[in-house]
Amino acid sequence: MVLLDLTMPDFSGFDVLEELKKQGKTTNNIFALTAMTLSDEQVDHLNSNRIRKILHKPIEVDLLCKEMEEIKKESKHE
């Protein structure tokens, strides 16, 4: 599981996604964290990179915990 802040200095979360893709290190357990409003294009880009969920700051801890439990359940079935 990866918690990825989209707005970081020097190297954005979008840059990280591209680098992971180049290195063949993709996962569908990436949570994108953002405080900004995303354009439809940005959301489409994130979805095309298999983002599991976009979480807006401040993060709802209960929602994150629920998603983590889902990942745990899914990994037991693999």
N, C-alpha and C positions, 0 to 999 in steps of 0.2 A: 504494500500500500504506500502511496506517495501523496503527501500533502504539498501542493505546489502553489505558492503565492505567485499570482500573475504579474504583480507590480513589484519588481525588485530593481535596485540600481545596477546599471551596467549590463545585466543579462536578464531579460524578462522571462516570465514563465513560458511565454510563447517560444522564446529562444531555446529554453530547456527542452520543450516538447520536440522541437525540430532536431536538436542534438540527440535526444534519445532515439528518435526515428532513424537518423543517420547511422547510429551505432547498432540498430536492430534490437534495442532494449525497450520494447513496448510492453505495456500492461494495460489491462482494462480496469485497474484499481487505482487510478489517479483521481484525486479530488482537487479541483482548481479552486483556489481561494481568491476572492476579489472584494474590494471595497468600491470598485467602479461599476458603472452601468456598461454592460457589454453590448456592442452592436450585433445585429443578426449575423453579420459576416464573421465576427469573432466567435460567436456561439457555434456557428457551423464549423469553423476551423477546429474548435475544441472537440466537438462531436466527431469530426473526422479523425481525430487523434485518440479516439476511444476513451475520452474522459468519462469517468463513472458519474460524477456529479459536480455541478458548479455550486459552491457554497459562498454565500455573501457574508461579508464581515459586518457586524460581529457574528461569529459563527454560533449557530444553535448547537450546543454540545449534545443535547439529546438526539438530534438528527444525525450528527456525526457518529455517535455511539451506535445508533440503529444501523447505519450503513456498515460500520465495522463488524457488527454481529452478522449481517448478511454475508459479508466476505468470509467470515469464519465458517458459516454454515456451508457456503459454496465450496470452500476448500476441503471440507470433510467428504464431499460427494465426488471429488476428483480422484 
